[in-house]
Amino acid sequence: MQRVALSTGEWGAMAYFARTFTDRLLGVWRVPDGSTVVLPVSTVHGFGRRQALDIVGLDAAMRVISTSRLEPNRIIVMPGARMIIETPAGGVLPALGDRVELTHA
């Protein structure tokens, strides 16, 4: 996975960008604990997870269109999302409508 930086005016995070099928399938299992992952998908799962994740859906313009909590062994579908950010539950998230910038770290 490739390291990237995510930022808005008020929020920022270092993350891993999942490009391959295996990286997208395994998501946060492929990175160090507590890491944030960016996935070019609109659906994510929590199968086999023990802890919840916070999920941020981004549209084609990289604007936040939805946020949700992904509980273990559940699926979240975010219609209209082109990318999803998976981050450990309970942290600060970008606000709805914020534009997220993604740069290579």
BAFI-3210 file (N, C-alpha, C; in Angstrom, 3 decimals, decimal comma, padded with zeros to 6 digits):
// residues 105
n [1|2|3|4|5|6|7|8|9|10|11|12|13|14|15|16|17|18|19|20|21|22|23|24|25|26|27|28|29|30|31|32|33|34|35|36|37|38|39|40|41|42|43|44|45|46|47|48|49|50|51|52|53|54|55|56|57|58|59|60|61|62|63|64|65|66|67|68|69|70|71|72|73|74|75|76|77|78|79|80|81|82|83|84|85|86|87|88|89|90|91|92|93|94|95|96|97|98|99|100|101|102|103|104|105]
n.u [000,841|000,377|001,690|-000,102|-001,114|-003,873|-006,079|-008,056|-009,338|-009,543|-008,903|-006,764|-004,774|-002,445|-002,269|-002,889|-003,073|-005,136|-004,601|-004,559|-006,520|-006,284|-005,333|-007,559|-009,526|-008,584|-008,044|-007,731|-006,370|-003,992|-002,194|-000,302|-001,623|-004,228|-004,006|-005,040|-006,976|-007,401|-009,772|-010,647|-013,582|-017,149|-018,360|-017,851|-016,612|-016,793|-016,007|-014,671|-013,426|-012,608|-012,950|-014,764|-014,890|-014,555|-016,136|-015,737|-017,312|-016,468|-017,220|-016,949|-015,652|-014,106|-015,378|-016,810|-019,450|-020,799|-020,751|-020,096|-020,410|-018,747|-019,521|-018,176|-018,286|-020,218|-021,684|-021,231|-022,787|-022,239|-023,946|-023,108|-020,563|-017,143|-014,769|-013,636|-012,806|-011,287|-010,996|-009,706|-012,239|-013,854|-012,202|-011,395|-013,225|-013,463|-015,717|-019,123|-019,423|-016,898|-013,925|-011,623|-008,178|-005,794|-002,544|000,636|002,725]
n.v [-001,178|002,294|005,159|008,046|011,486|012,952|015,711|018,482|021,773|021,766|019,240|016,351|013,520|010,811|008,168|004,951|004,053|001,870|000,046|-002,417|-005,426|-007,277|-005,618|-003,899|-005,733|-006,678|-004,354|-002,529|-004,595|-004,952|-003,042|-001,231|-001,468|000,798|002,456|004,554|003,931|004,359|003,618|002,820|002,424|001,791|000,323|-001,299|-003,795|-005,345|-007,859|-010,322|-008,467|-007,064|-004,658|-001,581|000,594|003,945|005,308|007,162|008,541|009,570|011,661|011,957|014,388|014,441|015,240|015,077|012,960|011,314|009,857|007,145|004,548|001,544|-001,452|-004,514|-007,383|-006,465|-004,776|-001,865|000,203|002,886|004,791|006,672|007,221|007,404|006,897|005,547|006,247|004,497|004,512|004,273|003,857|006,548|008,757|012,113|013,293|014,356|017,023|016,846|017,704|018,840|019,183|016,776|016,638|014,673|013,716|012,473|010,911]
n.w [000,000|-000,604|001,033|001,979|002,417|003,996|004,010|005,180|005,677|008,450|009,396|009,380|008,322|008,220|005,908|004,339|000,972|-000,672|-003,410|-004,859|-005,479|-003,353|-001,283|-001,059|-000,280|002,209|003,592|006,555|007,801|006,521|007,306|009,882|013,262|014,161|011,988|009,222|006,321|002,823|000,437|-002,897|-003,276|-002,768|-000,880|002,208|004,523|007,779|008,479|010,565|012,163|015,354|016,566|016,168|013,266|012,027|009,222|006,281|003,565|000,292|-002,490|-006,137|-006,389|-004,176|-001,862|001,386|001,797|003,488|006,768|008,966|011,456|011,435|012,569|013,985|011,822|010,003|007,098|005,157|002,845|000,749|-001,153|-004,029|-003,208|-004,123|-003,015|000,086|003,403|005,944|009,382|012,745|015,228|016,944|016,677|015,478|012,707|009,246|008,351|007,079|003,686|003,542|001,542|000,782|000,542|-001,116|-000,950|-002,032|000,294]
ca.u [000,000|001,113|001,410|-000,633|-001,576|-005,233|-006,273|-009,064|-008,918|-009,581|-008,635|-005,705|-004,346|-001,605|-003,068|-002,409|-004,008|-005,256|-004,782|-004,775|-007,691|-005,977|-005,306|-008,937|-010,248|-008,107|-008,128|-006,912|-005,562|-002,718|-001,401|-000,133|-002,813|-004,525|-003,784|-006,154|-006,858|-008,258|-010,161|-011,439|-014,778|-018,315|-018,861|-016,814|-017,105|-016,055|-015,957|-013,469|-012,916|-012,995|-013,301|-015,468|-014,158|-015,326|-016,081|-016,041|-017,531|-016,113|-017,750|-015,942|-014,932|-013,407|-016,140|-017,400|-020,897|-021,399|-019,901|-020,828|-019,636|-018,791|-019,386|-017,636|-019,127|-021,286|-021,354|-021,772|-022,834|-022,382|-024,282|-022,515|-019,157|-016,107|-013,702|-013,995|-011,720|-011,496|-010,127|-010,130|-013,438|-013,748|-011,337|-011,975|-013,479|-013,793|-017,145|-019,885|-019,212|-015,479|-013,188|-010,426|-007,047|-004,959|-001,225|001,576|003,608]
ca.v [000,000|003,543|006,154|009,313|012,440|013,439|016,950|019,501|022,949|021,526|017,836|015,737|012,183|010,003|006,993|004,023|003,958|000,480|000,018|-003,757|-006,151|-007,844|-004,500|-003,444|-006,782|-006,795|-003,030|-002,207|-005,746|-004,907|-001,911|-001,261|-001,158|002,204|003,221|004,945|003,361|004,937|002,565|003,309|001,577|002,413|-000,642|-001,891|-004,791|-005,487|-009,287|-010,732|-007,375|-007,089|-003,300|-000,782|001,592|005,060|005,274|008,443|008,385|010,725|011,600|012,095|015,635|014,250|015,885|014,142|012,848|010,499|009,224|006,078|003,641|000,160|-002,407|-005,805|-008,332|-005,751|-004,191|-000,517|000,638|004,343|005,181|007,919|007,320|006,899|006,454|005,427|006,313|003,690|005,002|003,735|004,495|007,481|009,906|013,264|013,035|015,567|017,363|016,686|018,783|019,185|018,596|016,125|016,606|013,484|013,927|011,394|011,213]
ca.w [000,000|-000,726|002,070|001,497|003,424|003,793|004,760|004,894|006,430|009,895|009,718|008,600|008,742|007,351|005,565|003,321|-000,150|-001,108|-004,870|-005,404|-004,993|-002,033|-000,339|-000,844|000,445|003,584|004,212|007,726|008,226|005,810|007,792|011,340|014,065|014,351|010,759|008,372|004,984|001,789|-000,498|-004,032|-003,286|-002,129|000,097|003,054|005,470|009,031|008,812|011,267|012,997|016,769|016,956|015,166|012,486|011,496|007,769|005,638|002,128|-000,535|-003,853|-007,191|-006,156|-002,893|-000,792|002,342|001,586|004,532|007,774|009,636|012,296|010,955|013,672|013,534|011,095|009,290|005,798|004,915|001,451|000,683|-002,519|-004,468|-002,791|-005,032|-002,118|001,491|004,376|007,147|010,440|014,034|015,763|018,046|016,389|014,796|011,292|008,482|008,383|005,843|002,739|003,419|000,440|001,284|-000,391|-000,979|-001,543|-001,761|001,437]
c.u [000,887|000,706|000,947|-000,981|-002,971|-005,396|-007,477|-008,556|-008,765|-009,078|-007,494|-005,327|-003,364|-002,375|-002,317|-003,477|-003,983|-005,571|-005,154|-006,034|-007,452|-005,948|-006,709|-009,724|-009,868|-008,065|-007,180|-006,099|-004,177|-001,784|-001,231|-001,427|-002,982|-004,336|-005,092|-005,893|-007,845|-008,500|-010,975|-012,664|-015,950|-018,951|-017,691|-017,448|-016,228|-015,955|-014,611|-012,872|-013,391|-013,432|-013,985|-014,490|-015,097|-015,067|-016,519|-016,169|-017,237|-016,705|-016,613|-015,111|-014,162|-014,076|-016,776|-018,912|-021,587|-020,343|-020,744|-019,873|-019,846|-018,509|-018,817|-018,706|-020,345|-020,759|-021,965|-021,666|-023,075|-022,661|-023,692|-021,058|-018,254|-014,920|-014,251|-012,720|-012,133|-010,498|-010,590|-011,301|-013,108|-012,872|-012,104|-012,096|-013,679|-015,301|-017,808|-019,682|-017,768|-014,876|-011,877|-009,361|-006,203|-003,643|-000,322|002,539|005,019]
c.v [001,242|004,501|007,451|010,199|012,905|014,720|017,731|020,746|022,684|020,155|017,312|014,377|011,619|008,709|006,104|003,932|002,536|000,447|-001,365|-004,393|-006,688|-006,741|-003,997|-004,453|-006,802|-005,464|-002,853|-003,391|-005,724|-003,797|-002,003|-000,894|000,347|003,067|003,530|004,402|004,072|003,852|003,151|002,414|002,361|001,495|-001,199|-002,883|-004,811|-006,940|-009,635|-009,654|-007,546|-005,713|-002,578|000,155|002,746|005,106|006,635|008,187|009,674|010,570|011,811|013,369|015,605|015,031|014,808|014,136|012,050|010,034|008,187|005,282|002,222|-000,758|-003,721|-006,665|-007,701|-005,248|-002,795|-000,233|002,145|004,740|006,555|008,091|006,736|006,381|006,403|005,509|005,466|004,175|004,418|004,539|005,461|008,686|011,041|012,929|014,355|015,779|017,091|017,920|019,219|018,498|018,054|016,134|015,388|013,763|012,768|011,805|010,760]
c.w [000,000|000,397|001,419|002,687|003,030|004,583|004,253|005,613|007,914|010,312|008,863|009,161|007,735|007,109|004,583|002,253|-000,689|-002,605|-005,396|-004,823|-003,589|-000,978|-000,036|-000,022|001,921|004,326|005,383|008,237|007,597|006,305|009,310|012,070|014,239|013,126|010,046|006,970|004,052|000,747|-001,643|-004,256|-002,708|-001,083|000,885|004,011|006,714|009,446|009,440|012,157|014,430|017,252|015,804|014,449|012,173|009,998|007,231|004,143|001,390|-001,934|-004,864|-007,042|-004,834|-001,759|000,086|002,147|002,691|005,522|008,498|010,515|011,764|012,137|013,130|012,855|010,431|007,953|005,750|003,424|001,481|-000,761|-002,853|-004,071|-003,867|-004,246|-000,702|002,307|005,568|008,201|011,775|014,614|016,893|017,811|015,749|013,315|010,557|008,488|007,043|004,965|002,592|002,210|000,997|000,200|-000,068|-001,690|-001,172|-000,669|001,174]
res [m|q|r|v|a|l|s|t|g|e|w|g|a|m|a|y|f|a|r|t|f|t|d|r|l|l|g|v|w|r|v|p|d|g|s|t|v|v|l|p|v|s|t|v|h|g|f|g|r|r|q|a|l|d|i|v|g|l|d|a|a|m|r|v|i|s|t|s|r|l|e|p|n|r|i|i|v|m|p|g|a|r|m|i|i|e|t|p|a|g|g|v|l|p|a|l|g|d|r|v|e|l|t|h|a]
***
